Amino acid sequence: MKYEVSCSQPELNLSDIANRLKTNISVLSGVVNNVFGKNFNDFINEYRVKEFQERIQLPENKNITLLGIAFDCGFNSKATFNRSIKKFTGKAPKDFLGIRKIDFSENQVNKTTHHTAGTIC
């Protein structure tokens, strides 16, 4: 049986997942700790950080604040977002602003180049 859980749900918690898997909190917590070497919150927040890193580069998100994207990824507080970004990337959230600008300008150049060449991306 396969279960899917979206880490972008801000209300996601150990108890809900344990119920979905028809197990108890202690067993699930033990599995996360032993298999992945981290607590449940770090386990989920690491996925949220990865999602943030992907979404920050999407052109449709260029007018959304970093915190807005973080909330869309499931973070429910600025403090948790800031702490998680630093923990899993070694960077401060503001460091992603430069990445965002570079990636968008490169994407715009590539789209323009492909468009004038007559190809569809």
CNS distance restraints for C-alpha pairs under 8 A (distance, minus, plus):
assign (resid   3 and name CA) (resid  20 and name CA) 7.88 0.50 0.50
assign (resid   3 and name CA) (resid  21 and name CA) 7.65 0.50 0.50
assign (resid   5 and name CA) (resid  17 and name CA) 7.88 0.50 0.50
assign (resid   7 and name CA) (resid  12 and name CA) 6.98 0.50 0.50
assign (resid   7 and name CA) (resid  44 and name CA) 6.21 0.50 0.50
assign (resid   7 and name CA) (resid  45 and name CA) 7.86 0.50 0.50
assign (resid   7 and name CA) (resid  47 and name CA) 6.73 0.50 0.50
assign (resid   7 and name CA) (resid  48 and name CA) 6.24 0.50 0.50
assign (resid   7 and name CA) (resid  73 and name CA) 7.20 0.50 0.50
assign (resid   7 and name CA) (resid  74 and name CA) 6.22 0.50 0.50
assign (resid   8 and name CA) (resid  48 and name CA) 6.66 0.50 0.50
assign (resid   8 and name CA) (resid  72 and name CA) 6.49 0.50 0.50
assign (resid   8 and name CA) (resid  73 and name CA) 4.41 0.50 0.50
assign (resid   8 and name CA) (resid  74 and name CA) 3.75 0.50 0.50
assign (resid   8 and name CA) (resid  75 and name CA) 7.44 0.50 0.50
assign (resid   9 and name CA) (resid  73 and name CA) 7.50 0.50 0.50
assign (resid   9 and name CA) (resid  74 and name CA) 4.97 0.50 0.50
assign (resid  10 and name CA) (resid  71 and name CA) 7.76 0.50 0.50
assign (resid  10 and name CA) (resid  73 and name CA) 7.95 0.50 0.50
assign (resid  10 and name CA) (resid  74 and name CA) 4.26 0.50 0.50
assign (resid  10 and name CA) (resid  75 and name CA) 5.77 0.50 0.50
assign (resid  10 and name CA) (resid  76 and name CA) 5.70 0.50 0.50
assign (resid  11 and name CA) (resid  74 and name CA) 7.95 0.50 0.50
assign (resid  12 and name CA) (resid  16 and name CA) 6.89 0.50 0.50
assign (resid  12 and name CA) (resid  17 and name CA) 7.72 0.50 0.50
assign (resid  13 and name CA) (resid  17 and name CA) 6.59 0.50 0.50
assign (resid  14 and name CA) (resid  18 and name CA) 6.06 0.50 0.50
assign (resid  14 and name CA) (resid  25 and name CA) 6.40 0.50 0.50
assign (resid  14 and name CA) (resid  28 and name CA) 7.63 0.50 0.50
assign (resid  14 and name CA) (resid  29 and name CA) 7.46 0.50 0.50
assign (resid  14 and name CA) (resid  40 and name CA) 6.90 0.50 0.50
assign (resid  15 and name CA) (resid  19 and name CA) 6.16 0.50 0.50
assign (resid  15 and name CA) (resid  24 and name CA) 7.65 0.50 0.50
assign (resid  15 and name CA) (resid  25 and name CA) 5.84 0.50 0.50
assign (resid  16 and name CA) (resid  20 and name CA) 6.27 0.50 0.50
assign (resid  17 and name CA) (resid  21 and name CA) 6.17 0.50 0.50
assign (resid  18 and name CA) (resid  22 and name CA) 5.96 0.50 0.50
assign (resid  18 and name CA) (resid  23 and name CA) 5.12 0.50 0.50
assign (resid  18 and name CA) (resid  24 and name CA) 5.44 0.50 0.50
assign (resid  18 and name CA) (resid  25 and name CA) 5.58 0.50 0.50
assign (resid  18 and name CA) (resid  28 and name CA) 6.23 0.50 0.50
assign (resid  19 and name CA) (resid  23 and name CA) 6.11 0.50 0.50
assign (resid  19 and name CA) (resid  24 and name CA) 7.02 0.50 0.50
assign (resid  23 and name CA) (resid  27 and name CA) 6.81 0.50 0.50
assign (resid  23 and name CA) (resid  28 and name CA) 7.03 0.50 0.50
assign (resid  24 and name CA) (resid  28 and name CA) 6.45 0.50 0.50
assign (resid  25 and name CA) (resid  29 and name CA) 5.91 0.50 0.50
assign (resid  26 and name CA) (resid  30 and name CA) 6.01 0.50 0.50
assign (resid  27 and name CA) (resid  31 and name CA) 6.26 0.50 0.50
assign (resid  28 and name CA) (resid  32 and name CA) 6.29 0.50 0.50
assign (resid  29 and name CA) (resid  33 and name CA) 6.07 0.50 0.50
assign (resid  29 and name CA) (resid  39 and name CA) 7.17 0.50 0.50
assign (resid  29 and name CA) (resid  40 and name CA) 6.49 0.50 0.50
assign (resid  30 and name CA) (resid  34 and name CA) 5.90 0.50 0.50
assign (resid  31 and name CA) (resid  35 and name CA) 5.63 0.50 0.50
assign (resid  31 and name CA) (resid  36 and name CA) 7.72 0.50 0.50
assign (resid  32 and name CA) (resid  36 and name CA) 5.39 0.50 0.50
assign (resid  32 and name CA) (resid  37 and name CA) 6.84 0.50 0.50
assign (resid  32 and name CA) (resid  38 and name CA) 6.56 0.50 0.50
assign (resid  32 and name CA) (resid  39 and name CA) 6.50 0.50 0.50
assign (resid  32 and name CA) (resid  40 and name CA) 6.33 0.50 0.50
assign (resid  32 and name CA) (resid  43 and name CA) 7.53 0.50 0.50
assign (resid  33 and name CA) (resid  37 and name CA) 4.73 0.50 0.50
assign (resid  33 and name CA) (resid  38 and name CA) 4.92 0.50 0.50
assign (resid  33 and name CA) (resid  39 and name CA) 5.46 0.50 0.50
assign (resid  33 and name CA) (resid  40 and name CA) 7.41 0.50 0.50
assign (resid  34 and name CA) (resid  38 and name CA) 7.70 0.50 0.50
assign (resid  36 and name CA) (resid  43 and name CA) 7.63 0.50 0.50
assign (resid  38 and name CA) (resid  42 and name CA) 6.16 0.50 0.50
assign (resid  38 and name CA) (resid  43 and name CA) 6.13 0.50 0.50
assign (resid  39 and name CA) (resid  43 and name CA) 6.13 0.50 0.50
assign (resid  40 and name CA) (resid  44 and name CA) 6.25 0.50 0.50
assign (resid  41 and name CA) (resid  45 and name CA) 5.94 0.50 0.50
assign (resid  42 and name CA) (resid  46 and name CA) 5.89 0.50 0.50
assign (resid  42 and name CA) (resid  84 and name CA) 7.78 0.50 0.50
assign (resid  43 and name CA) (resid  47 and name CA) 6.90 0.50 0.50
assign (resid  44 and name CA) (resid  48 and name CA) 6.43 0.50 0.50
assign (resid  45 and name CA) (resid  49 and name CA) 6.11 0.50 0.50
assign (resid  45 and name CA) (resid  75 and name CA) 7.70 0.50 0.50
assign (resid  45 and name CA) (resid  84 and name CA) 6.48 0.50 0.50
assign (resid  46 and name CA) (resid  50 and name CA) 6.37 0.50 0.50
assign (resid  46 and name CA) (resid  84 and name CA) 7.15 0.50 0.50
assign (resid  46 and name CA) (resid  88 and name CA) 6.51 0.50 0.50
assign (resid  47 and name CA) (resid  51 and name CA) 6.21 0.50 0.50
assign (resid  48 and name CA) (resid  52 and name CA) 6.10 0.50 0.50
assign (resid  48 and name CA) (resid  70 and name CA) 7.89 0.50 0.50
assign (resid  48 and name CA) (resid  73 and name CA) 5.54 0.50 0.50
assign (resid  48 and name CA) (resid  74 and name CA) 6.50 0.50 0.50
assign (resid  48 and name CA) (resid  75 and name CA) 7.29 0.50 0.50
assign (resid  49 and name CA) (resid  53 and name CA) 6.18 0.50 0.50
assign (resid  49 and name CA) (resid  73 and name CA) 7.82 0.50 0.50
assign (resid  49 and name CA) (resid  84 and name CA) 7.01 0.50 0.50
assign (resid  49 and name CA) (resid  85 and name CA) 6.19 0.50 0.50
assign (resid  49 and name CA) (resid  88 and name CA) 7.35 0.50 0.50
assign (resid  50 and name CA) (resid  54 and name CA) 6.41 0.50 0.50
assign (resid  51 and name CA) (resid  55 and name CA) 6.11 0.50 0.50
assign (resid  51 and name CA) (resid  73 and name CA) 6.28 0.50 0.50
assign (resid  52 and name CA) (resid  56 and name CA) 5.93 0.50 0.50
assign (resid  52 and name CA) (resid  69 and name CA) 6.59 0.50 0.50
assign (resid  52 and name CA) (resid  70 and name CA) 6.09 0.50 0.50
assign (resid  52 and name CA) (resid  73 and name CA) 6.14 0.50 0.50
assign (resid  53 and name CA) (resid  57 and name CA) 7.04 0.50 0.50
assign (resid  54 and name CA) (resid  58 and name CA) 7.14 0.50 0.50
assign (resid  55 and name CA) (resid  61 and name CA) 6.97 0.50 0.50
assign (resid  55 and name CA) (resid  69 and name CA) 7.14 0.50 0.50
assign (resid  56 and name CA) (resid  61 and name CA) 6.48 0.50 0.50
assign (resid  56 and name CA) (resid  62 and name CA) 7.41 0.50 0.50
assign (resid  56 and name CA) (resid  66 and name CA) 7.54 0.50 0.50
assign (resid  56 and name CA) (resid  69 and name CA) 7.12 0.50 0.50
assign (resid  56 and name CA) (resid  96 and name CA) 7.88 0.50 0.50
assign (resid  56 and name CA) (resid 100 and name CA) 6.34 0.50 0.50
assign (resid  57 and name CA) (resid  61 and name CA) 7.45 0.50 0.50
assign (resid  57 and name CA) (resid  62 and name CA) 7.78 0.50 0.50
assign (resid  57 and name CA) (resid  99 and name CA) 7.97 0.50 0.50
assign (resid  57 and name CA) (resid 100 and name CA) 5.80 0.50 0.50
assign (resid  57 and name CA) (resid 103 and name CA) 6.38 0.50 0.50
assign (resid  57 and name CA) (resid 104 and name CA) 7.00 0.50 0.50
assign (resid  58 and name CA) (resid  62 and name CA) 6.97 0.50 0.50
assign (resid  58 and name CA) (resid 104 and name CA) 7.95 0.50 0.50
assign (resid  59 and name CA) (resid 104 and name CA) 6.57 0.50 0.50
assign (resid  61 and name CA) (resid  69 and name CA) 7.60 0.50 0.50
assign (resid  62 and name CA) (resid 100 and name CA) 7.80 0.50 0.50
assign (resid  62 and name CA) (resid 104 and name CA) 7.91 0.50 0.50
assign (resid  64 and name CA) (resid  68 and name CA) 5.94 0.50 0.50
assign (resid  64 and name CA) (resid  69 and name CA) 6.50 0.50 0.50
assign (resid  65 and name CA) (resid  69 and name CA) 6.34 0.50 0.50
assign (resid  66 and name CA) (resid  70 and name CA) 6.13 0.50 0.50
assign (resid  66 and name CA) (resid  93 and name CA) 7.49 0.50 0.50
assign (resid  67 and name CA) (resid  71 and name CA) 6.12 0.50 0.50
assign (resid  67 and name CA) (resid  78 and name CA) 6.83 0.50 0.50
assign (resid  67 and name CA) (resid  81 and name CA) 7.98 0.50 0.50
assign (resid  68 and name CA) (resid  72 and name CA) 6.28 0.50 0.50
assign (resid  69 and name CA) (resid  73 and name CA) 6.28 0.50 0.50
assign (resid  70 and name CA) (resid  74 and name CA) 6.64 0.50 0.50
assign (resid  70 and name CA) (resid  75 and name CA) 5.67 0.50 0.50
assign (resid  70 and name CA) (resid  81 and name CA) 6.71 0.50 0.50
assign (resid  71 and name CA) (resid  75 and name CA) 4.79 0.50 0.50
assign (resid  71 and name CA) (resid  76 and name CA) 5.88 0.50 0.50
assign (resid  71 and name CA) (resid  77 and name CA) 7.63 0.50 0.50
assign (resid  75 and name CA) (resid  80 and name CA) 6.90 0.50 0.50
assign (resid  75 and name CA) (resid  81 and name CA) 5.99 0.50 0.50
assign (resid  76 and name CA) (resid  80 and name CA) 7.47 0.50 0.50
assign (resid  76 and name CA) (resid  81 and name CA) 7.87 0.50 0.50
assign (resid  77 and name CA) (resid  81 and name CA) 6.32 0.50 0.50
assign (resid  78 and name CA) (resid  82 and name CA) 6.05 0.50 0.50
assign (resid  79 and name CA) (resid  83 and name CA) 6.06 0.50 0.50
assign (resid  80 and name CA) (resid  84 and name CA) 5.95 0.50 0.50
assign (resid  81 and name CA) (resid  85 and name CA) 6.06 0.50 0.50
assign (resid  82 and name CA) (resid  86 and name CA) 6.27 0.50 0.50
assign (resid  82 and name CA) (resid  92 and name CA) 6.96 0.50 0.50
assign (resid  82 and name CA) (resid  93 and name CA) 6.38 0.50 0.50
assign (resid  83 and name CA) (resid  87 and name CA) 6.09 0.50 0.50
assign (resid  84 and name CA) (resid  88 and name CA) 6.01 0.50 0.50
assign (resid  85 and name CA) (resid  89 and name CA) 5.68 0.50 0.50
assign (resid  85 and name CA) (resid  90 and name CA) 7.06 0.50 0.50
assign (resid  85 and name CA) (resid  91 and name CA) 6.52 0.50 0.50
assign (resid  85 and name CA) (resid  92 and name CA) 6.54 0.50 0.50
assign (resid  85 and name CA) (resid  93 and name CA) 6.50 0.50 0.50
assign (resid  86 and name CA) (resid  90 and name CA) 4.63 0.50 0.50
assign (resid  86 and name CA) (resid  91 and name CA) 4.96 0.50 0.50
assign (resid  86 and name CA) (resid  92 and name CA) 5.50 0.50 0.50
assign (resid  86 and name CA) (resid  93 and name CA) 7.57 0.50 0.50
assign (resid  87 and name CA) (resid  91 and name CA) 7.96 0.50 0.50
assign (resid  91 and name CA) (resid  95 and name CA) 6.23 0.50 0.50
assign (resid  92 and name CA) (resid  96 and name CA) 7.59 0.50 0.50
assign (resid  93 and name CA) (resid  97 and name CA) 7.63 0.50 0.50
assign (resid  94 and name CA) (resid  98 and name CA) 7.83 0.50 0.50
assign (resid  95 and name CA) (resid  99 and name CA) 7.20 0.50 0.50
assign (resid  96 and name CA) (resid 100 and name CA) 6.04 0.50 0.50
assign (resid  97 and name CA) (resid 101 and name CA) 6.34 0.50 0.50
assign (resid  98 and name CA) (resid 102 and name CA) 6.22 0.50 0.50
assign (resid  99 and name CA) (resid 103 and name CA) 5.98 0.50 0.50
assign (resid 100 and name CA) (resid 104 and name CA) 6.07 0.50 0.50
assign (resid 101 and name CA) (resid 105 and name CA) 6.13 0.50 0.50
assign (resid 102 and name CA) (resid 106 and name CA) 6.17 0.50 0.50
assign (resid 103 and name CA) (resid 107 and name CA) 6.06 0.50 0.50
assign (resid 104 and name CA) (resid 108 and name CA) 6.06 0.50 0.50
assign (resid 105 and name CA) (resid 109 and name CA) 6.23 0.50 0.50
assign (resid 106 and name CA) (resid 110 and name CA) 6.14 0.50 0.50
assign (resid 107 and name CA) (resid 111 and name CA) 6.07 0.50 0.50
assign (resid 108 and name CA) (resid 112 and name CA) 6.12 0.50 0.50
assign (resid 109 and name CA) (resid 113 and name CA) 6.06 0.50 0.50
assign (resid 110 and name CA) (resid 114 and name CA) 6.05 0.50 0.50
assign (resid 111 and name CA) (resid 115 and name CA) 5.88 0.50 0.50
assign (resid 111 and name CA) (resid 121 and name CA) 7.31 0.50 0.50
assign (resid 112 and name CA) (resid 116 and name CA) 6.15 0.50 0.50
assign (resid 113 and name CA) (resid 117 and name CA) 6.20 0.50 0.50
assign (resid 114 and name CA) (resid 118 and name CA) 6.38 0.50 0.50
assign (resid 114 and name CA) (resid 119 and name CA) 5.41 0.50 0.50
assign (resid 114 and name CA) (resid 120 and name CA) 6.74 0.50 0.50
assign (resid 114 and name CA) (resid 121 and name CA) 6.99 0.50 0.50
assign (resid 115 and name CA) (resid 119 and name CA) 5.79 0.50 0.50
assign (resid 115 and name CA) (resid 120 and name CA) 6.56 0.50 0.50
